[in-house]
Amino acid sequence: MSLEYNLFFSVAKMKSITILDSGFEKELKLQIAPELRAGFPSPAEEYLHDSLDFNRDLIKHPEATFYGRVCGDSMIEAGINDGDIAVIDKSREPHNGSIVVAFINNEFTIKYLDTTHKDEGYIELRPANPKYKPIRIDQTDDFEVWGVVVYTIKPWN
Amino acid sequence: MNYFAVVDCDNCYVSCERVFRPDLNGKPVVVLSNNDGCVVARSNEAKKLGIKAGTPYFKLSQQFPDQKIAVFSSNYELYGDLTGRVMAIIQQEAPDYFRYSTDEAFVILRGMENVDLKVWGEQLHKTIRQRVGIPVSIGIAPTKTLAKMASHYAKHYAGYNHCCLIDDDEKRKKALKLYPIDEVWGIGRRYAARLENLGIHTAFDFAERNREWINATFNKVVVLRTWRELNGEDCVPNDEPAKKKSICVSRSFPGMINDIDQLKTYIANYAARCSEKLRKQNTLASVVGVFLGTNPFREDLEQYHTFGEVNLLTPSNSSIVILKKAMEALEKIYRPGLQYKRAGVIVLSMESGGGIQTNFIDFDAERFEKMKELDKVLDRLNKVNGTETVILGAQQFMGRNSKGKATQFADAIKHDFKSPNYTTRWSDIIELR
């Protein structure tokens, strides 16, 4: 699998983004900066740093990022369950083995992209569940990967 | 010399809907106006079928009984989010840009002497297409008016690969020759009609006249400016397209209306939209105007087209204030016994929301602050929960009881074919099978 993990390591220079659901505040604000007081400055002030923020740090291309809700168990062996939220980045180029979102038969589907047989004229969307068969796509011209899944968010409780 | 680029989303609302409905690519799609009144956006396939902008929804099935046409109510929340993404990309890729309308931006291509602008434009199209899923057309030229014209070519001729660059005189002349005068940016319908009468049919006919003739015939700065721009001289100031001097919200009614109470409900809604827009761009209105018209196609009925305005002593963008003033303006111009077909609200003379000039006789600081708070809450509620979640009673007023108290209210605005808010509500995100 050539799933891309580089995202985890390149969090330094990103801009903050606007969360798309307007019910939330723009970003989590855990303000660490203490008020300035007279007297000796706190030694901790030198180490002031913005709090970690998923939206700022993990979402590389906010303008290309969309969300989808997983329905069903076709990707269960990849650890993707019914009800998980997939974070989809449309700006990423899909590779062989990427988990992608594609639009097929009038619905969005989440599967592994398998381009092993591209030269033979077809590619496959592979489920991660033996119950389901891979979807074979012959006319690769018409087919388009809608976006690449970069994270899934899973509620545990 | 600087170049300018116009970046324009193709059939914007339709393209937004198609991002989440790829099955509708290549098929006729239309988007209806607020309240599902009439067609406001059409896919190229719908245009090809002969569907005209402004066609009332109920006539669609009559006129095109055998066609499968995908119909959407307008989903401004979705369009706002997606076009915001488009603008964000333009901002990243362009040295200097300003948004001109919902779906259009001007880019000032400063410091790009060593860049192949055609390649730059094609790449920008590709980036936006991939990241957001919306196709844009890009016109690049030495003046804004020419860039606008170039974007038209980019949109209508596949050969340009979404980007048309006018960078020499030959290309400029060729583009002008094929461009009808009434489509030139800055030439209003009124001037276009006059020019047509003078035998000027294309942008080229116009640009080739000499300066003296233009001045003698029109004696208008704007007309001369357009002429200069078409001849390659940059003279529309960079901030002008964005600086709006008035906001107007107007619609035709589904039927005809003669009752003032009913008119008031419409006017109240237009006024509320205007004040929302004012608050969004942080400006204030000092004049609120209302216009009202009968149906010009019903020559058998008495015709009446009128405009009335009310001055605000203290400029405002409060929904309550604007609404009240709009009602006053309506009362001034309303004549009973006529069948009205169209009405609108226009707010003028904006000043910045920061430093306001108050009129001391009229000004009540405490009340002003309270109104501001109220509007903030109103905007917030409507933003979080959806447009028009909380409105002023006048916006849905339908009638009063025998004691004159308002008791009847209309149902919420009609959006029968609205798509989900895929990008702004967790409940509406796409499902992945």
Interface residues (C-beta under 8 A of the other chain):
Chain A: L20 D21 S22 G23 H61 P62 E63 A64 F66 Y67 G68 R69 V70 C71 G72 S74 I85 A86 K90 S91 V101 F103 N106 E107 F108 T109 I110 E144 W146
Chain B: P22 D23 D81 R85 V86 A88 I89 T127 Q130 R131 V132 G133 K383 V384 Y422 T423 T424 R425 W426 I429 I430 E431 L432 R433
